[in-house]
Amino acid sequence: MSEKTATVRVSLKVRNILKDLSRETGEPMASILNEAVENYRRQLILEKANQAYKKLKENQEMWKEEVEERKMWDSTNMDDIEDE
């Protein structure tokens, strides 16, 4: 069973870019658009995470707690693991 689809309006410029990319890669325009949207979604997630860390770093007390917690977790990385 194939994936359900919907029609989305894009500018002629975007359609022409999709068409050129499709010719260049051999991928269907829908696949290229799907991948572009997924990449954009992931980029937004990373940008939000970066903003959250920036805000956290601006609060010295909260950032100190974050660093201390990381140190605590780092010390557990090798728990119960013997050298081979």
N, C-alpha and C positions, 0 to 999 in steps of 0.2 A: 504494500500500500504506500503510495507516495505522500509526501508532506503536503498539507494544505497550503494554499497560496492566497494572496490578496493583491489587489492592484494599488500601487502607490504612484502618485504624480511626482515627477522630478523635472527639473528644467531640461531644456534641450541640450545645454552644455553638459550636464551630468550624464544624460543618456548617451551623448556622443563619446564621452570619456569611458563610460561602461562598455560601449560598443568597441572602442579601440583596445581596451584592456582585454576584452573577450577574444578579439582577433589575435592579439599578441600571446595570450596564455592558453587559448583553446578552452577556457572555462566559460560556462554559461554566465550571462550578465547577472542573473539572479544569484548565482553562487558568489560572484565577486561582491555584489551588494551585501549579501548575508555576512560574508567575512569582514567587510568594511564596518558594518554595524557592530558586529561582535568585538572587533578590535577597538572601536570607539567606546563601547560599553566598558571594556576592561581598562582603557585609558582613564575613564572617569572614576572608576573604582580606585585606581592608584593615585589619582589627583586628590580625591577625598581623603585617602589615607595619609598622603603627604601633608595636607592641610591640618588634619587632626594631630599629626606628630608635631607640626610647627606650633600649633596652639599649645600642645602639651609642653613643649620645650620653653615656651614663653613663661610658664608658671614654674619657677625654680624649685619649689617644694615638690610639686607633682612630678617634675622631671627627675629629681633626685630619687623619689620613690620608684620610678620606672627603671632607672639605672640599677638600683639596689635589687629590684626583683629580677632583672635580667641576670645579674651576677649570681643570684641564688639559683636560677634555672640552669645557668651555664655550669655550675658546680655539679649538677646532676647528670650531665651529658654522658659521663663515663661510668655511672653507677653500675656495679656488678659486671663490668666488662673487663676481662683479663687480657693481657697482651698475648698475642698469638705467636 
